[in-house]
């Protein structure tokens, strides 16, 4: 369950930013999480709750925006949406896709008080 390690690093990063901003509490954390990121949103939410306990982020709302996997076929040039790595091109059926999006895990915004 690597989501715990991801959550621990996220909490460390947002707490550091909140302290730098002289905030007293982290209210909301917004993430952008790609479908191809290999991070399970529900596991990340549970891990975030555990990792943030006793910190400025304790009780913070974690909002996760999911993004689709996007790829371009190296053979026919078609752009396609993919749900997993190793998927076939929706246009030609070949498995020669270059992933161009959907692998991200980004902090979008942080609301503090």
C-alpha positions in Angstrom: 0.0 0.0 0.0 2.2 2.8 -1.3 -0.7 5.3 -0.8 0.4 5.6 2.8 3.9 6.8 1.8 2.3 9.2 -0.7 0.0 10.5 2.0 2.8 10.9 4.5 4.9 12.9 2.0 1.8 15.0 1.0 1.1 15.8 4.7 4.7 16.8 5.3 4.7 19.1 2.3 1.4 20.8 3.1 2.2 21.2 6.8 5.5 22.8 5.8 3.7 25.2 3.5 1.1 26.0 6.2 3.8 26.8 8.8 5.6 29.0 6.3 2.4 30.9 5.7 1.8 31.1 9.5 -1.5 29.3 9.2 -3.1 27.6 12.2 -5.0 24.9 10.4 -5.3 23.3 7.0 -8.9 23.3 5.9 -8.9 21.8 2.4 -6.4 20.0 0.1 -7.2 19.7 -3.6 -5.3 17.1 -5.6 -5.3 16.2 -9.3 -4.9 12.4 -9.7 -4.6 10.7 -13.0 -6.2 7.3 -13.7 -2.8 6.0 -14.7 -1.0 7.1 -11.6 -1.2 3.8 -9.8 -2.7 5.5 -6.8 -6.1 4.3 -5.5 -8.2 7.3 -4.4 -10.0 5.6 -1.6 -6.8 4.2 -0.2 -5.2 7.6 -0.5 -8.1 9.2 1.4 -7.8 6.7 4.3 -4.0 7.1 4.3 -4.3 10.9 4.3 -6.6 10.8 7.3 -4.1 8.6 9.2 -1.0 10.5 8.2 -2.6 13.9 9.0 -3.7 12.9 12.5 -2.2 15.3 15.1 -0.9 17.7 12.5 -2.2 21.0 11.1 -3.9 18.9 8.5 -5.9 16.9 11.0 -9.5 16.9 9.8 -8.7 18.6 6.5 -11.0 17.8 3.6 -9.2 16.0 0.8 -10.7 16.7 -2.6 -9.5 14.5 -5.4 -10.1 15.5 -9.1 -9.5 12.5 -11.4 -8.1 12.9 -14.9 -8.4 10.5 -17.7 -5.5 8.7 -19.3 -4.5 10.1 -22.6 -2.3 8.6 -25.3 -1.2 8.9 -28.9 -0.7 5.9 -31.1 2.8 5.8 -32.5 1.6 3.9 -35.6 -1.5 5.6 -36.8 -1.3 8.9 -34.8 -4.7 8.7 -33.2 -5.4 10.4 -29.9 -7.2 8.1 -27.5 -8.4 7.8 -23.9 -6.9 4.9 -22.0 -7.9 3.3 -18.7 -4.7 1.4 -18.1 -1.1 1.1 -19.3 -0.6 -1.4 -22.1 -4.0 -0.6 -23.7 -4.6 -0.9 -27.4 -5.2 2.0 -29.7 -9.0 2.6 -30.2 -8.4 3.4 -33.8 -6.1 0.7 -35.2 -6.0 -1.8 -32.3 -2.2 -1.9 -32.0 -0.5 -1.6 -28.6 1.9 1.2 -29.5 0.6 4.0 -27.4 2.6 6.8 -25.9 1.0 8.0 -22.7 0.6 11.8 -22.8 -1.5 12.4 -19.7 -3.2 10.8 -16.7 -0.2 9.8 -14.7 -0.1 13.0 -12.6 -0.5 13.4 -8.8 -0.4 17.2 -8.2 -1.3 19.5 -5.4 -3.8 21.9 -7.0 -4.6 24.1 -4.0 -4.3 24.3 -0.2 -6.8 26.3 1.9 -5.7 27.3 5.4 -6.9 29.4 8.2 
